């Protein structure tokens, strides 16, 4: 899989989040926060909430917690 044209690449995002599903969930929740009025944490040339959220995840601008299914 060659993602050299996409920045940040999905491979880099998966390394940070754990899997593709987590990347989608984390970035979509952050994008909803931005749509709801939260201040963007990354300085990029885009006004699209999802693009901002993806770059924030790549730059480590926010924290998140993952919960493993079946763990108590």
N, CA, C and O atoms as a Tripos MOL2 file, in Angstrom:
@<TRIPOS>MOLECULE
protein
  288   287    72     0     0
PROTEIN
NO_CHARGES

@<TRIPOS>ATOM
      1 N           0.8550   -1.1820    0.0000 N.3       1 UNK1
      2 CA          0.0000    0.0000    0.0000 C.3       1 UNK1
      3 C           0.8880    1.2280    0.0000 C.2       1 UNK1
      4 O           1.7240    1.3890    0.8890 O.2       1 UNK1
      5 N           0.7200    2.0890   -0.9790 N.am      2 UNK2
      6 CA          1.5350    3.2930   -1.0980 C.3       2 UNK2
      7 C           0.6760    4.5090   -0.7920 C.2       2 UNK2
      8 O          -0.2530    4.8340   -1.5310 O.2       2 UNK2
      9 N           1.0020    5.1730    0.3060 N.am      3 UNK3
     10 CA          0.2480    6.3540    0.7250 C.3       3 UNK3
     11 C           1.0930    7.6100    0.6470 C.2       3 UNK3
     12 O           0.8540    8.5580    1.3950 O.2       3 UNK3
     13 N           2.0720    7.6380   -0.2370 N.am      4 UNK4
     14 CA          3.0150    8.7490   -0.2720 C.3       4 UNK4
     15 C           2.3740   10.0770   -0.6690 C.2       4 UNK4
     16 O           2.9380   11.1350   -0.3890 O.2       4 UNK4
     17 N           1.2110   10.0430   -1.3130 N.am      5 UNK5
     18 CA          0.5630   11.2770   -1.7440 C.3       5 UNK5
     19 C          -0.3310   11.8710   -0.6610 C.2       5 UNK5
     20 O          -0.7290   13.0320   -0.7560 O.2       5 UNK5
     21 N          -0.6470   11.0900    0.3620 N.am      6 UNK6
     22 CA         -1.5490   11.5390    1.4090 C.3       6 UNK6
     23 C          -0.7240   11.9270    2.6350 C.2       6 UNK6
     24 O           0.1360   11.1690    3.0860 O.2       6 UNK6
     25 N          -0.9940   13.0950    3.1540 N.am      7 UNK7
     26 CA         -0.2600   13.5430    4.3270 C.3       7 UNK7
     27 C          -1.2330   14.0510    5.3670 C.2       7 UNK7
     28 O          -1.9810   14.9810    5.0660 O.2       7 UNK7
     29 N          -1.2740   13.5180    6.5450 N.am      8 UNK8
     30 CA         -0.4970   12.3650    7.0200 C.3       8 UNK8
     31 C          -1.0420   11.0670    6.4500 C.2       8 UNK8
     32 O          -2.2190   10.9710    6.1030 O.2       8 UNK8
     33 N          -0.1710   10.0680    6.3580 N.am      9 UNK9
     34 CA         -0.6020    8.8000    5.7740 C.3       9 UNK9
     35 C          -1.4180    8.0010    6.7770 C.2       9 UNK9
     36 O          -1.2760    8.1740    7.9870 O.2       9 UNK9
     37 N          -2.2640    7.1380    6.2700 N.am     10 UNK10
     38 CA         -3.0730    6.2830    7.1280 C.3      10 UNK10
     39 C          -2.1760    5.3700    7.9500 C.2      10 UNK10
     40 O          -2.5210    5.0170    9.0770 O.2      10 UNK10
     41 N          -1.0420    4.9890    7.4060 N.am     11 UNK11
     42 CA         -0.1000    4.1310    8.1310 C.3      11 UNK11
     43 C           0.3950    4.8430    9.3880 C.2      11 UNK11
     44 O           0.4690    4.2360   10.4560 O.2      11 UNK11
     45 N           0.7310    6.1160    9.2680 N.am     12 UNK12
     46 CA          1.1770    6.8890   10.4260 C.3      12 UNK12
     47 C           0.0630    7.0460   11.4530 C.2      12 UNK12
     48 O           0.3080    6.9450   12.6550 O.2      12 UNK12
     49 N          -1.1500    7.2900   10.9900 N.am     13 UNK13
     50 CA         -2.2800    7.4590   11.9000 C.3      13 UNK13
     51 C          -2.6150    6.1630   12.6280 C.2      13 UNK13
     52 O          -2.9570    6.1830   13.8110 O.2      13 UNK13
     53 N          -2.5160    5.0360   11.9260 N.am     14 UNK14
     54 CA         -2.7910    3.7370   12.5480 C.3      14 UNK14
     55 C          -1.7480    3.4380   13.6210 C.2      14 UNK14
     56 O          -2.0820    2.8630   14.6570 O.2      14 UNK14
     57 N          -0.4960    3.8190   13.3920 N.am     15 UNK15
     58 CA          0.5520    3.6300   14.4030 C.3      15 UNK15
     59 C           0.2110    4.3930   15.6810 C.2      15 UNK15
     60 O           0.5290    3.9300   16.7770 O.2      15 UNK15
     61 N          -0.4230    5.5410   15.5570 N.am     16 UNK16
     62 CA         -0.7690    6.3570   16.7220 C.3      16 UNK16
     63 C          -2.0370    5.8820   17.4070 C.2      16 UNK16
     64 O          -2.1260    5.9200   18.6340 O.2      16 UNK16
     65 N          -3.0220    5.4350   16.6320 N.am     17 UNK17
     66 CA         -4.3330    5.0900   17.1910 C.3      17 UNK17
     67 C          -4.5240    3.6000   17.4430 C.2      17 UNK17
     68 O          -5.3700    3.2180   18.2510 O.2      17 UNK17
     69 N          -3.7630    2.7600   16.7740 N.am     18 UNK18
     70 CA         -3.8790    1.3180   16.9970 C.3      18 UNK18
     71 C          -4.4690    0.5370   15.8340 C.2      18 UNK18
     72 O          -3.9630   -0.5290   15.4830 O.2      18 UNK18
     73 N          -5.5340    1.0560   15.2330 N.am     19 UNK19
     74 CA         -6.1360    0.3970   14.0720 C.3      19 UNK19
     75 C          -6.9660    1.4220   13.2870 C.2      19 UNK19
     76 O          -7.2060    2.5340   13.7570 O.2      19 UNK19
     77 N          -7.3920    1.0320   12.1000 N.am     20 UNK20
     78 CA         -8.1240    1.9620   11.2280 C.3      20 UNK20
     79 C          -9.4500    2.3960   11.8300 C.2      20 UNK20
     80 O          -9.8480    3.5530   11.6970 O.2      20 UNK20
     81 N         -10.1310    1.4750   12.4900 N.am     21 UNK21
     82 CA        -11.4060    1.8080   13.1130 C.3      21 UNK21
     83 C         -11.2140    2.9010   14.1570 C.2      21 UNK21
     84 O         -12.0000    3.8460   14.2200 O.2      21 UNK21
     85 N         -10.1850    2.7770   14.9660 N.am     22 UNK22
     86 CA         -9.9140    3.7870   15.9880 C.3      22 UNK22
     87 C          -9.5940    5.1430   15.3740 C.2      22 UNK22
     88 O         -10.0040    6.1750   15.9050 O.2      22 UNK22
     89 N          -8.8690    5.1510   14.2650 N.am     23 UNK23
     90 CA         -8.5760    6.4130   13.5770 C.3      23 UNK23
     91 C          -9.8850    7.0990   13.1840 C.2      23 UNK23
     92 O         -10.0460    8.3020   13.3910 O.2      23 UNK23
     93 N         -10.8100    6.3360   12.6230 N.am     24 UNK24
     94 CA        -12.0910    6.8930   12.1860 C.3      24 UNK24
     95 C         -12.8840    7.4340   13.3720 C.2      24 UNK24
     96 O         -13.3990    8.5510   13.3180 O.2      24 UNK24
     97 N         -12.9840    6.6530   14.4310 N.am     25 UNK25
     98 CA        -13.7740    7.0640   15.5940 C.3      25 UNK25
     99 C         -13.1560    8.2950   16.2620 C.2      25 UNK25
    100 O         -13.8630    9.2540   16.5700 O.2      25 UNK25
    101 N         -11.8460    8.2710   16.4850 N.am     26 UNK26
    102 CA        -11.1660    9.3720   17.1750 C.3      26 UNK26
    103 C         -11.2750   10.6630   16.3780 C.2      26 UNK26
    104 O         -11.6200   11.7070   16.9310 O.2      26 UNK26
    105 N         -10.9830   10.6010   15.0850 N.am     27 UNK27
    106 CA        -11.0120   11.8270   14.2800 C.3      27 UNK27
    107 C         -12.4300   12.3380   14.0600 C.2      27 UNK27
    108 O         -12.6470   13.5490   14.0070 O.2      27 UNK27
    109 N         -13.4000   11.4320   13.9320 N.am     28 UNK28
    110 CA        -14.7770   11.9130   13.7380 C.3      28 UNK28
    111 C         -15.3100   12.5740   15.0000 C.2      28 UNK28
    112 O         -16.0190   13.5770   14.9180 O.2      28 UNK28
    113 N         -14.9800   12.0290   16.1620 N.am     29 UNK29
    114 CA        -15.4200   12.6680   17.4080 C.3      29 UNK29
    115 C         -14.7680   14.0320   17.5790 C.2      29 UNK29
    116 O         -15.4190   14.9870   18.0020 O.2      29 UNK29
    117 N         -13.4900   14.1250   17.2520 N.am     30 UNK30
    118 CA        -12.8020   15.4230   17.3530 C.3      30 UNK30
    119 C         -13.3690   16.4130   16.3330 C.2      30 UNK30
    120 O         -13.5210   17.5950   16.6410 O.2      30 UNK30
    121 N         -13.6800   15.9460   15.1300 N.am     31 UNK31
    122 CA        -14.2740   16.8290   14.1160 C.3      31 UNK31
    123 C         -15.6230   17.3570   14.5890 C.2      31 UNK31
    124 O         -15.9440   18.5210   14.3500 O.2      31 UNK31
    125 N         -16.4210   16.5190   15.2570 N.am     32 UNK32
    126 CA        -17.7000   16.9720   15.7980 C.3      32 UNK32
    127 C         -17.5000   18.0450   16.8670 C.2      32 UNK32
    128 O         -18.2930   18.9810   16.9680 O.2      32 UNK32
    129 N         -16.4440   17.9080   17.6610 N.am     33 UNK33
    130 CA        -16.1370   18.9340   18.6590 C.3      33 UNK33
    131 C         -15.8120   20.2620   17.9800 C.2      33 UNK33
    132 O         -16.2550   21.3200   18.4270 O.2      33 UNK33
    133 N         -15.0400   20.2010   16.9040 N.am     34 UNK34
    134 CA        -14.6730   21.4150   16.1600 C.3      34 UNK34
    135 C         -15.9220   22.0470   15.5440 C.2      34 UNK34
    136 O         -16.0970   23.2640   15.6030 O.2      34 UNK34
    137 N         -16.7810   21.2320   14.9580 N.am     35 UNK35
    138 CA        -18.0330   21.7380   14.3930 C.3      35 UNK35
    139 C         -18.8720   22.4030   15.4840 C.2      35 UNK35
    140 O         -19.5440   23.4030   15.2340 O.2      35 UNK35
    141 N         -18.8300   21.8480   16.6820 N.am     36 UNK36
    142 CA        -19.5880   22.3760   17.8060 C.3      36 UNK36
    143 C         -18.9950   23.6290   18.4330 C.2      36 UNK36
    144 O         -19.5710   24.1790   19.3710 O.2      36 UNK36
    145 N         -17.8580   24.0870   17.9330 N.am     37 UNK37
    146 CA        -17.2940   25.3310   18.4240 C.3      37 UNK37
    147 C         -15.9360   25.2350   19.1000 C.2      37 UNK37
    148 O         -15.3670   26.2570   19.4860 O.2      37 UNK37
    149 N         -15.4000   24.0110   19.2530 N.am     38 UNK38
    150 CA        -14.0820   23.8600   19.8680 C.3      38 UNK38
    151 C         -13.0160   24.5010   18.9790 C.2      38 UNK38
    152 O         -13.0990   24.4420   17.7520 O.2      38 UNK38
    153 N         -12.0340   25.1010   19.6030 N.am     39 UNK39
    154 CA        -10.9550   25.7610   18.8710 C.3      39 UNK39
    155 C         -10.0060   24.7190   18.2750 C.2      39 UNK39
    156 O          -9.5730   23.8110   18.9840 O.2      39 UNK39
    157 N          -9.6760   24.8340   16.9880 N.am     40 UNK40
    158 CA         -8.7040   23.9170   16.3810 C.3      40 UNK40
    159 C          -7.3480   24.0370   17.0710 C.2      40 UNK40
    160 O          -6.9070   25.1360   17.4080 O.2      40 UNK40
    161 N          -6.6970   22.9040   17.2770 N.am     41 UNK41
    162 CA         -5.4110   22.8720   17.9620 C.3      41 UNK41
    163 C          -4.2280   22.8250   16.9920 C.2      41 UNK41
    164 O          -3.0880   23.0600   17.3920 O.2      41 UNK41
    165 N          -4.4930   22.5250   15.7340 N.am     42 UNK42
    166 CA         -3.4410   22.4580   14.7210 C.3      42 UNK42
    167 C          -3.5660   23.6560   13.7790 C.2      42 UNK42
    168 O          -4.6670   24.0610   13.4070 O.2      42 UNK42
    169 N          -2.4430   24.1960   13.4130 N.am     43 UNK43
    170 CA         -2.4130   25.3350   12.4920 C.3      43 UNK43
    171 C          -2.1720   24.8170   11.0770 C.2      43 UNK43
    172 O          -1.0320   24.5990   10.6680 O.2      43 UNK43
    173 N          -3.2730   24.6210   10.3290 N.am     44 UNK44
    174 CA         -3.1580   24.1260    8.9570 C.3      44 UNK44
    175 C          -4.0060   24.9860    8.0370 C.2      44 UNK44
    176 O          -4.8800   25.7290    8.4850 O.2      44 UNK44
    177 N          -3.7350   24.8750    6.7480 N.am     45 UNK45
    178 CA         -4.4620   25.6590    5.7530 C.3      45 UNK45
    179 C          -5.7180   24.9240    5.2940 C.2      45 UNK45
    180 O          -5.8330   24.5420    4.1300 O.2      45 UNK45
    181 N          -6.6460   24.7310    6.2080 N.am     46 UNK46
    182 CA         -7.9200   24.0950    5.8730 C.3      46 UNK46
    183 C          -8.9620   24.5460    6.8780 C.2      46 UNK46
    184 O          -8.6540   24.8010    8.0430 O.2      46 UNK46
    185 N         -10.1850   24.6420    6.4180 N.am     47 UNK47
    186 CA        -11.2710   24.9540    7.3360 C.3      47 UNK47
    187 C         -12.2180   23.7640    7.4860 C.2      47 UNK47
    188 O         -13.2990   23.8940    8.0600 O.2      47 UNK47
    189 N         -11.8100   22.6070    6.9700 N.am     48 UNK48
    190 CA        -12.6150   21.3930    7.0610 C.3      48 UNK48
    191 C         -12.3400   20.7180    8.4080 C.2      48 UNK48
    192 O         -11.1960   20.3730    8.7040 O.2      48 UNK48
    193 N         -13.3730   20.5290    9.2170 N.am     49 UNK49
    194 CA        -13.1830   19.9570   10.5530 C.3      49 UNK49
    195 C         -12.4880   18.5950   10.5590 C.2      49 UNK49
    196 O         -11.6540   18.3470   11.4290 O.2      49 UNK49
    197 N         -12.8070   17.7110    9.6180 N.am     50 UNK50
    198 CA        -12.1830   16.3950    9.6110 C.3      50 UNK50
    199 C         -10.6970   16.4880    9.2530 C.2      50 UNK50
    200 O          -9.8740   15.7810    9.8360 O.2      50 UNK50
    201 N         -10.3590   17.3420    8.3140 N.am     51 UNK51
    202 CA         -8.9530   17.5330    7.9550 C.3      51 UNK51
    203 C          -8.1720   18.0800    9.1420 C.2      51 UNK51
    204 O          -7.0480   17.6520    9.4000 O.2      51 UNK51
    205 N          -8.7600   19.0170    9.8560 N.am     52 UNK52
    206 CA         -8.1180   19.5700   11.0540 C.3      52 UNK52
    207 C          -7.9340   18.4700   12.0910 C.2      52 UNK52
    208 O          -6.8560   18.3480   12.6730 O.2      52 UNK52
    209 N          -8.9630   17.6710   12.3300 N.am     53 UNK53
    210 CA         -8.8990   16.6000   13.3260 C.3      53 UNK53
    211 C          -7.8370   15.5650   12.9710 C.2      53 UNK53
    212 O          -7.1170   15.0900   13.8490 O.2      53 UNK53
    213 N          -7.7350   15.2150   11.7020 N.am     54 UNK54
    214 CA         -6.7190   14.2490   11.2610 C.3      54 UNK54
    215 C          -5.3180   14.7970   11.5320 C.2      54 UNK54
    216 O          -4.4510   14.0730   12.0210 O.2      54 UNK54
    217 N          -5.1010   16.0530   11.2210 N.am     55 UNK55
    218 CA         -3.7900   16.6580   11.4610 C.3      55 UNK55
    219 C          -3.5100   16.8050   12.9570 C.2      55 UNK55
    220 O          -2.3650   16.6570   13.3850 O.2      55 UNK55
    221 N          -4.5210   17.0880   13.7410 N.am     56 UNK56
    222 CA         -4.3440   17.1570   15.1920 C.3      56 UNK56
    223 C          -3.9240   15.7960   15.7460 C.2      56 UNK56
    224 O          -3.0320   15.7210   16.5910 O.2      56 UNK56
    225 N          -4.5570   14.7280   15.2780 N.am     57 UNK57
    226 CA         -4.1790   13.3820   15.7130 C.3      57 UNK57
    227 C          -2.7370   13.0920   15.3250 C.2      57 UNK57
    228 O          -1.9660   12.5790   16.1360 O.2      57 UNK57
    229 N          -2.3740   13.4120   14.1070 N.am     58 UNK58
    230 CA         -1.0130   13.1670   13.6310 C.3      58 UNK58
    231 C           0.0170   13.9310   14.4580 C.2      58 UNK58
    232 O           1.0990   13.4140   14.7340 O.2      58 UNK58
    233 N          -0.3120   15.1460   14.8490 N.am     59 UNK59
    234 CA          0.6180   15.9890   15.6030 C.3      59 UNK59
    235 C           0.5480   15.7540   17.1050 C.2      59 UNK59
    236 O           1.3010   16.3690   17.8610 O.2      59 UNK59
    237 N          -0.3430   14.8760   17.5480 N.am     60 UNK60
    238 CA         -0.4680   14.5760   18.9710 C.3      60 UNK60
    239 C          -0.9920   15.7440   19.7860 C.2      60 UNK60
    240 O          -0.5740   15.9410   20.9270 O.2      60 UNK60
    241 N          -1.9060   16.5230   19.2100 N.am     61 UNK61
    242 CA         -2.4180   17.7300   19.8590 C.3      61 UNK61
    243 C          -3.5000   17.4690   20.8990 C.2      61 UNK61
    244 O          -3.8290   18.3690   21.6710 O.2      61 UNK61
    245 N          -4.0600   16.2660   20.9420 N.am     62 UNK62
    246 CA         -5.0820   15.9540   21.9330 C.3      62 UNK62
    247 C          -4.9120   14.5150   22.3980 C.2      62 UNK62
    248 O          -4.3220   13.6880   21.7030 O.2      62 UNK62
    249 N          -5.4260   14.2370   23.5570 N.am     63 UNK63
    250 CA         -5.3620   12.8920   24.1020 C.3      63 UNK63
    251 C          -6.6800   12.1670   23.9210 C.2      63 UNK63
    252 O          -7.7180   12.7930   23.7090 O.2      63 UNK63
    253 N          -6.6380   10.8770   24.0020 N.am     64 UNK64
    254 CA         -7.8320   10.0560   23.8910 C.3      64 UNK64
    255 C          -7.5840    8.7710   24.6550 C.2      64 UNK64
    256 O          -6.4420    8.3900   24.9120 O.2      64 UNK64
    257 N          -8.6550    8.1250   25.0050 N.am     65 UNK65
    258 CA         -8.5500    6.8620   25.7440 C.3      65 UNK65
    259 C          -9.2890    5.7880   24.9770 C.2      65 UNK65
    260 O         -10.4330    5.9890   24.5680 O.2      65 UNK65
    261 N          -8.6540    4.6570   24.7800 N.am     66 UNK66
    262 CA         -9.3220    3.5400   24.1430 C.3      66 UNK66
    263 C          -9.6940    2.5230   25.2060 C.2      66 UNK66
    264 O          -8.9590    2.3140   26.1710 O.2      66 UNK66
    265 N         -10.8310    1.9010   25.0180 N.am     67 UNK67
    266 CA        -11.3170    0.9130   25.9630 C.3      67 UNK67
    267 C         -11.3490   -0.4310   25.2350 C.2      67 UNK67
    268 O         -11.9870   -0.5670   24.1910 O.2      67 UNK67
    269 N         -10.6660   -1.4010   25.7870 N.am     68 UNK68
    270 CA        -10.6380   -2.7410   25.1910 C.3      68 UNK68
    271 C         -11.9190   -3.4750   25.5320 C.2      68 UNK68
    272 O         -12.3370   -3.5070   26.6900 O.2      68 UNK68
    273 N         -12.5360   -4.0590   24.5320 N.am     69 UNK69
    274 CA        -13.7820   -4.7900   24.7350 C.3      69 UNK69
    275 C         -13.5210   -6.0040   25.6120 C.2      69 UNK69
    276 O         -12.5480   -6.7300   25.4070 O.2      69 UNK69
    277 N         -14.3910   -6.2220   26.5850 N.am     70 UNK70
    278 CA        -14.2600   -7.3690   27.4610 C.3      70 UNK70
    279 C         -13.4130   -7.1200   28.6840 C.2      70 UNK70
    280 O         -13.3460   -7.9800   29.5620 O.2      70 UNK70
    281 N         -12.7580   -5.9680   28.7750 N.am     71 UNK71
    282 CA        -11.9460   -5.6730   29.9690 C.3      71 UNK71
    283 C         -12.8050   -4.9850   31.0240 C.2      71 UNK71
    284 O         -13.6330   -4.1280   30.7160 O.2      71 UNK71
    285 N         -12.5870   -5.3800   32.2660 N.am     72 UNK72
    286 CA        -13.3580   -4.7930   33.3680 C.3      72 UNK72
    287 C         -12.4430   -4.3280   34.4540 C.2      72 UNK72
    288 O         -12.9040   -3.8050   35.4690 O.2      72 UNK72
@<TRIPOS>BOND
     1     1     2 1
     2     2     3 1
     3     3     4 2
     4     3     5 am
     5     5     6 1
     6     6     7 1
     7     7     8 2
     8     7     9 am
     9     9    10 1
    10    10    11 1
    11    11    12 2
    12    11    13 am
    13    13    14 1
    14    14    15 1
    15    15    16 2
    16    15    17 am
    17    17    18 1
    18    18    19 1
    19    19    20 2
    20    19    21 am
    21    21    22 1
    22    22    23 1
    23    23    24 2
    24    23    25 am
    25    25    26 1
    26    26    27 1
    27    27    28 2
    28    27    29 am
    29    29    30 1
    30    30    31 1
    31    31    32 2
    32    31    33 am
    33    33    34 1
    34    34    35 1
    35    35    36 2
    36    35    37 am
    37    37    38 1
    38    38    39 1
    39    39    40 2
    40    39    41 am
    41    41    42 1
    42    42    43 1
    43    43    44 2
    44    43    45 am
    45    45    46 1
    46    46    47 1
    47    47    48 2
    48    47    49 am
    49    49    50 1
    50    50    51 1
    51    51    52 2
    52    51    53 am
    53    53    54 1
    54    54    55 1
    55    55    56 2
    56    55    57 am
    57    57    58 1
    58    58    59 1
    59    59    60 2
    60    59    61 am
    61    61    62 1
    62    62    63 1
    63    63    64 2
    64    63    65 am
    65    65    66 1
    66    66    67 1
    67    67    68 2
    68    67    69 am
    69    69    70 1
    70    70    71 1
    71    71    72 2
    72    71    73 am
    73    73    74 1
    74    74    75 1
    75    75    76 2
    76    75    77 am
    77    77    78 1
    78    78    79 1
    79    79    80 2
    80    79    81 am
    81    81    82 1
    82    82    83 1
    83    83    84 2
    84    83    85 am
    85    85    86 1
    86    86    87 1
    87    87    88 2
    88    87    89 am
    89    89    90 1
    90    90    91 1
    91    91    92 2
    92    91    93 am
    93    93    94 1
    94    94    95 1
    95    95    96 2
    96    95    97 am
    97    97    98 1
    98    98    99 1
    99    99   100 2
   100    99   101 am
   101   101   102 1
   102   102   103 1
   103   103   104 2
   104   103   105 am
   105   105   106 1
   106   106   107 1
   107   107   108 2
   108   107   109 am
   109   109   110 1
   110   110   111 1
   111   111   112 2
   112   111   113 am
   113   113   114 1
   114   114   115 1
   115   115   116 2
   116   115   117 am
   117   117   118 1
   118   118   119 1
   119   119   120 2
   120   119   121 am
   121   121   122 1
   122   122   123 1
   123   123   124 2
   124   123   125 am
   125   125   126 1
   126   126   127 1
   127   127   128 2
   128   127   129 am
   129   129   130 1
   130   130   131 1
   131   131   132 2
   132   131   133 am
   133   133   134 1
   134   134   135 1
   135   135   136 2
   136   135   137 am
   137   137   138 1
   138   138   139 1
   139   139   140 2
   140   139   141 am
   141   141   142 1
   142   142   143 1
   143   143   144 2
   144   143   145 am
   145   145   146 1
   146   146   147 1
   147   147   148 2
   148   147   149 am
   149   149   150 1
   150   150   151 1
   151   151   152 2
   152   151   153 am
   153   153   154 1
   154   154   155 1
   155   155   156 2
   156   155   157 am
   157   157   158 1
   158   158   159 1
   159   159   160 2
   160   159   161 am
   161   161   162 1
   162   162   163 1
   163   163   164 2
   164   163   165 am
   165   165   166 1
   166   166   167 1
   167   167   168 2
   168   167   169 am
   169   169   170 1
   170   170   171 1
   171   171   172 2
   172   171   173 am
   173   173   174 1
   174   174   175 1
   175   175   176 2
   176   175   177 am
   177   177   178 1
   178   178   179 1
   179   179   180 2
   180   179   181 am
   181   181   182 1
   182   182   183 1
   183   183   184 2
   184   183   185 am
   185   185   186 1
   186   186   187 1
   187   187   188 2
   188   187   189 am
   189   189   190 1
   190   190   191 1
   191   191   192 2
   192   191   193 am
   193   193   194 1
   194   194   195 1
   195   195   196 2
   196   195   197 am
   197   197   198 1
   198   198   199 1
   199   199   200 2
   200   199   201 am
   201   201   202 1
   202   202   203 1
   203   203   204 2
   204   203   205 am
   205   205   206 1
   206   206   207 1
   207   207   208 2
   208   207   209 am
   209   209   210 1
   210   210   211 1
   211   211   212 2
   212   211   213 am
   213   213   214 1
   214   214   215 1
   215   215   216 2
   216   215   217 am
   217   217   218 1
   218   218   219 1
   219   219   220 2
   220   219   221 am
   221   221   222 1
   222   222   223 1
   223   223   224 2
   224   223   225 am
   225   225   226 1
   226   226   227 1
   227   227   228 2
   228   227   229 am
   229   229   230 1
   230   230   231 1
   231   231   232 2
   232   231   233 am
   233   233   234 1
   234   234   235 1
   235   235   236 2
   236   235   237 am
   237   237   238 1
   238   238   239 1
   239   239   240 2
   240   239   241 am
   241   241   242 1
   242   242   243 1
   243   243   244 2
   244   243   245 am
   245   245   246 1
   246   246   247 1
   247   247   248 2
   248   247   249 am
   249   249   250 1
   250   250   251 1
   251   251   252 2
   252   251   253 am
   253   253   254 1
   254   254   255 1
   255   255   256 2
   256   255   257 am
   257   257   258 1
   258   258   259 1
   259   259   260 2
   260   259   261 am
   261   261   262 1
   262   262   263 1
   263   263   264 2
   264   263   265 am
   265   265   266 1
   266   266   267 1
   267   267   268 2
   268   267   269 am
   269   269   270 1
   270   270   271 1
   271   271   272 2
   272   271   273 am
   273   273   274 1
   274   274   275 1
   275   275   276 2
   276   275   277 am
   277   277   278 1
   278   278   279 1
   279   279   280 2
   280   279   281 am
   281   281   282 1
   282   282   283 1
   283   283   284 2
   284   283   285 am
   285   285   286 1
   286   286   287 1
   287   287   288 2
@<TRIPOS>SUBSTRUCTURE
     1 UNK1         2 RESIDUE 1 A UNK
     2 UNK2         6 RESIDUE 1 A UNK
     3 UNK3        10 RESIDUE 1 A UNK
     4 UNK4        14 RESIDUE 1 A UNK
     5 UNK5        18 RESIDUE 1 A UNK
     6 UNK6        22 RESIDUE 1 A UNK
     7 UNK7        26 RESIDUE 1 A UNK
     8 UNK8        30 RESIDUE 1 A UNK
     9 UNK9        34 RESIDUE 1 A UNK
    10 UNK10       38 RESIDUE 1 A UNK
    11 UNK11       42 RESIDUE 1 A UNK
    12 UNK12       46 RESIDUE 1 A UNK
    13 UNK13       50 RESIDUE 1 A UNK
    14 UNK14       54 RESIDUE 1 A UNK
    15 UNK15       58 RESIDUE 1 A UNK
    16 UNK16       62 RESIDUE 1 A UNK
    17 UNK17       66 RESIDUE 1 A UNK
    18 UNK18       70 RESIDUE 1 A UNK
    19 UNK19       74 RESIDUE 1 A UNK
    20 UNK20       78 RESIDUE 1 A UNK
    21 UNK21       82 RESIDUE 1 A UNK
    22 UNK22       86 RESIDUE 1 A UNK
    23 UNK23       90 RESIDUE 1 A UNK
    24 UNK24       94 RESIDUE 1 A UNK
    25 UNK25       98 RESIDUE 1 A UNK
    26 UNK26      102 RESIDUE 1 A UNK
    27 UNK27      106 RESIDUE 1 A UNK
    28 UNK28      110 RESIDUE 1 A UNK
    29 UNK29      114 RESIDUE 1 A UNK
    30 UNK30      118 RESIDUE 1 A UNK
    31 UNK31      122 RESIDUE 1 A UNK
    32 UNK32      126 RESIDUE 1 A UNK
    33 UNK33      130 RESIDUE 1 A UNK
    34 UNK34      134 RESIDUE 1 A UNK
    35 UNK35      138 RESIDUE 1 A UNK
    36 UNK36      142 RESIDUE 1 A UNK
    37 UNK37      146 RESIDUE 1 A UNK
    38 UNK38      150 RESIDUE 1 A UNK
    39 UNK39      154 RESIDUE 1 A UNK
    40 UNK40      158 RESIDUE 1 A UNK
    41 UNK41      162 RESIDUE 1 A UNK
    42 UNK42      166 RESIDUE 1 A UNK
    43 UNK43      170 RESIDUE 1 A UNK
    44 UNK44      174 RESIDUE 1 A UNK
    45 UNK45      178 RESIDUE 1 A UNK
    46 UNK46      182 RESIDUE 1 A UNK
    47 UNK47      186 RESIDUE 1 A UNK
    48 UNK48      190 RESIDUE 1 A UNK
    49 UNK49      194 RESIDUE 1 A UNK
    50 UNK50      198 RESIDUE 1 A UNK
    51 UNK51      202 RESIDUE 1 A UNK
    52 UNK52      206 RESIDUE 1 A UNK
    53 UNK53      210 RESIDUE 1 A UNK
    54 UNK54      214 RESIDUE 1 A UNK
    55 UNK55      218 RESIDUE 1 A UNK
    56 UNK56      222 RESIDUE 1 A UNK
    57 UNK57      226 RESIDUE 1 A UNK
    58 UNK58      230 RESIDUE 1 A UNK
    59 UNK59      234 RESIDUE 1 A UNK
    60 UNK60      238 RESIDUE 1 A UNK
    61 UNK61      242 RESIDUE 1 A UNK
    62 UNK62      246 RESIDUE 1 A UNK
    63 UNK63      250 RESIDUE 1 A UNK
    64 UNK64      254 RESIDUE 1 A UNK
    65 UNK65      258 RESIDUE 1 A UNK
    66 UNK66      262 RESIDUE 1 A UNK
    67 UNK67      266 RESIDUE 1 A UNK
    68 UNK68      270 RESIDUE 1 A UNK
    69 UNK69      274 RESIDUE 1 A UNK
    70 UNK70      278 RESIDUE 1 A UNK
    71 UNK71      282 RESIDUE 1 A UNK
    72 UNK72      286 RESIDUE 1 A UNK
